[in-house]
Amino acid sequence: MAPASTRPTSRDVARAAGVSQAAVSLVLGDKWRGRVAEATAERVRRAASELGYRPNLAARNLRLGRTRTVLLVVPALTTEFFAGVYTGAARVAAEHGFGVVLYPSPEGVGPARNPFASAQAALDGVIASSMAADALTAIRGEALPLVMLDSDPEGSLGAATVNLDIADGVRQVAGHLLGLGHRRFLHLAADVPSWTFEVRARELAARVGAVPGGSVRTVRAPISIEDARAATEAALAAPGPRPTALVCDDDKLAAGAYKALRRLGLRVPDDMSVTGLDDLALATAIDPELTTVRLDAELFGERGMRALLAVLDGRTPEGGDIPVELVVRGSTGPPMAS
């Protein structure tokens, strides 16, 4: 029986490259500049590649006092948006030798069971969305570096906060609809206690309220198509002039609103313009395609991870909100003459 192949060691790399183990450690730890000649460093890298050598991360992490593992806390994964956030965070983490553990906070069951208790010593830091607020109660008072996503910078629990420019996205939506001539707005708001949704309501009210004759009625619904349908039907059955524009906090809410409008015999955009926010795949699956605000979820995750790496290194994270973009499609048009 052939002997089992053994994993190559740093000593094997040193022998193949004709250098000391210390030199191998410097080169593969990317600390060789000014201490090892460039030609020597290249020789070490080539030897490591040819031997198929991989550093023992567990041993290295033990020496560094780090596990190089980050926890990403998001709401339950009900949309592709947070999958994109994870993808972006994991990509940057991998570039720096970190892994990302995903913790979806369960919805509607009260505070999440503490995911940190058993893993406390096995984590270097946490990236958390404010929409997973229940799970965040578990890390209050813990000595873990924390970066918050979509959170109020003034009241953030984190050492850093990374935000999309949601306020500007809502201003773009309102400006587009006002420019088409709409004045009576219905706001289908997400029934989620989160800063990001408070911003949407505040900005829409401010922008529309600044225009003569502008008015906003708000109804709330959980982020589900059926809840959005029911809330829209109820709102449009109320007495008084019918709104001509329906602004939804989320594309999934907009899809529910479409169902309600169809049941009521109203056409989009002839009788009612509809907008969303996210630019999920759903936005182009419904007919007419949805005017919405494109949020770069992967860039959001990347920026969150880079901010945490900066915090871990004692650096100041990159500032400024991430720009968003209004994508105009077939669901918006001028209001019918009334």
N, C-alpha and C positions, 0 to 999 in steps of 0.2 A: 504493500500500500504506500503510495507516494506521501511524503511528509507534507503536512499542511503548510501553505505559504505563510511566511511571517510578514507582518507589516513593516515597511522600511522605517528606520529611525533617523533622527538628526545626525547620529554618528555615521550612518551609512552615507548620508548626503555629504557630510564633511569629508569622509574618505574619498568619495567619488570626485569631489571638487578640489581635493588637495588643500583643504583649509581646516581651521579649528572649529569645534562645535560652537564656540562663542561667536565666530563669524557667521555661521549658519543662522544662529539665533538672531543676530543683528539684522541680517538681510531679510529673513522671512518675517521678522517683526517690523520691517520697514523703518529701522532705526540705524541704517548703515551709513547714511550720507555723512561725509566728513570723518568716518572711522574705518571704512572699507573702500578699496578702490572700485570704481564702477565696473571694470572688467571682471574683477573678482566676484562682485555681486551678481553679475550676469551669469558667471560660471556656476554659482551656487543655485540660482533659479533654474538653470538648465538641468543641473544634476537632480534637483528636487522633482522637476517635471518628468524627467526620464525614468526616475525610480518610482514615480507615483506617490511621493511622500506627502502626507497631510499632517499638519501639526496636531498635537494632542491638545484640543481646546479645553478639555476638562482640567488638565494639569495647569495649563496656562492661566485659566480663569481662577483657579485656586490660588495661584501666586498673586494675581492682580486683585483678588478680593471681589471679582465681578462674575456674574453668570452670563452676562451679555444677553439677557432675556428681558423683553418688554411686554407689558400687558396692555392690550388695546380694548377698552371698555366702550361698547356701542349699544344702541337699542337692539332689541331682537331683530334679527336680519330679515325684515319683511320687504325691503327694497334693495335694488342693486346699488343704490348710492353708497351704503356702508361697506358693501363688498369692494367698491372702488377705493374707498378710504383705506381699507385693509391692504389692497393690492399696492397702493402707493407707499404706505408705511413699510410694508414688508420688503419692497424693492430697495428702499434706502437703507433699511436695517441690514439687509444681506450684503450691501456694498461695504458695510462697516463691521461685518462679522457678528451681527446681532440676529436673534430670532424674535418673532412676534407671536405671542399667544393671544388668541381672540376670546374675549369674554362677552357674549351677548347677554345683556341684562334682560331677564324675563319681564314680560309686560303684564300688568294687571294683577300682580301677586304680592304687592307690598314691597318692602325693602328686600333686595336680593340677598341671598345667603352670601356671607362674607367670602369672596374668592381669594382673599389675601392671607387669611389666617395661616393656612398650611404652606402657602407659597411665599410668605414674606421674605425669607432669606434667599429665595430662588429668583427674585426679581430685582432688576436694576432701576426700573422706573415704570410709570404708567402714563398712557395717553387716553383721555376719556372725553366722550361727547356729553354735553350738558343734557341731551335727551335721555341719557342713561342715569339720571339724577339719583334714582333709588340705589343703584349700585355704588354711587360715590359716597354714600353715608358710611360705607365700610372702610374708606381710607382716611377719614378725618382723623387727624392726630398721628397718622402713621408717618414714619420718616422715609417715605419714598418720593423721589422727584416726580412731579406731576405736571403734565402739559394738558391744558383744557382746549377742546375744540368747540366751536360755536357757543361761546360763553361770554358773558359780560366782562370785559377787561377790568372794570372797576371793582367787581365783587368776586373775581375768580379765586378759586381755591388753589390754583396752580402757580408754579414758578414762572410759567409762560402761558400765553393764550394765543391761539391761532384761529382766525376767523375768515370766512368768505365775506365779501362785501354785499351782504344780503340787503342792507338798507339801499344801496345803489341799485340793486336788482329790482326792488319794489318801485323805486323812483322811475326806473326805465319803463316798467309795466304801466304805471300811472300816467307817465308822460305820453306813452304811445296811445293809450285809450283816450285820454283827454284831447290829444291831437286829432283823433278821429271824430271828436265831438261828443263823447260820452260825458254825462254829468251825474247820472244816478247809478251808483255802484252797489253791488251786493258782495260782501267779503265772506267767502266760505273759509273760515279759519280752522286750523288744526286744534283740536281740543287736547292739547298737550302743554303742561306747565313748563315751558322752556323759553329761555331768553331769545332764541332765534325767532320764535313765533311772536313774541312780544314786539320785536323790532319790526316785523312785517306789518302788524296792525298799526303801530305808531306811525310808520312812514307813509302808509297808504292814507290814513286819516289826515295827516299833515299836508300831503301833496294835493289831495282832492279838496280838502277844506280851504285851501288857499285860492281856489278858483270860484268865481261867482256862480252860484247855483249848484255847486258840487255837494254831493251828499253820499255817505257810506252807511249802509246797514250791515251789521255783522251777525252771522250765525256760526255756531261751532259744531264740529263733528269729529269723532275719532278718525284717524287716517285709514279709512277703508272705503271701498267703492260703495257698498250698500249703505253705510252710515251717511256718506256724502249724498247719495241719491235721496235718502229720506229727509235729510236736513234741507236740501235744495227744494224739494217738493213742498215741504212745510213753509219755507220762507216765501215761495212764490204764490202760495195760497193766501198769504196775509193781505189785508185790505191796503189800499193806497196805490199810487203810481208804480208800475212795474219797473224794476231796474233794467238798464240796457246793457250793463257790463257785469260779468261775474268773475271776480278775482279770487283764485284758489291758492291756498298756501302750499299746495303740493300737487303734482301731476295725477296722483291716484285720486285725490279729491275731485280734480277736474273730470276724470273719467266717470266718477259717480254722478257729477253734475250733468254730464252729457246724457246719461240714462234718464235722469229726471226730466230734462228738457224734452227729450224724445217722447216720453210718456205724456207730457203735457201738450204735445203737438207744436212745440216751439223749435225753430230752426237755428242752427249755429252756422254762420254768425248773423244771419238776416234779422232774427228776432232778439238774439242775445249773443254778445261777444263773450268768449271765455278765455281766461289765461291760467296757466299753471306756474309751477316753479320747481325746477330740478333738471328737466330735459332727460327724463328716463326713456327707455326704449318704448314705453307705453305712449309717449307723446306723438310718435309717428305711426302707431298702430291704430289709433282711433281716427275717425273720419268726421269732419275735416281734421287734418293734422293740427296739433295744438301749438298755439303761440305760448312760449314759456321762457324761463330764464335758465340758461345753461350754467350748471355748477360743475367745476372740474374736481370731481371726487378724488381722483388719483393724486392730483397736485395737492389737494387738501391733506391727504394722508402723508404725502412726501414731506410737506412743510411741517406737519405735526411731528414726524419722526426726526427731522433735522433740528427742530426746536428742542426736542428732548435730548438729542446728542449734544447740543450746545450747552444745555443745562448741566448735563453730566460732566462736560469738560470745563465748566466754569466760565463759558463764554456767553455773550448776550445774543439771544436768538434773533433772526431776521425779523424786522418789523413790517408793518403794513398789511392791510387786508388783501385777500386774493381777489382779483377782478372777476366779475361775472358778466354774462352777455345775454341780452334779450334776443331770442330767435323768433322772428315773426313768421307765422304760418297762416293757414286758412281759417283759424277759429276766431279771428278778429276782423271787424270791418266797421264802417260808420253806422250809427244807430238809425233805425227807420224813423221817418218823420212822424211825430206824435201830436 
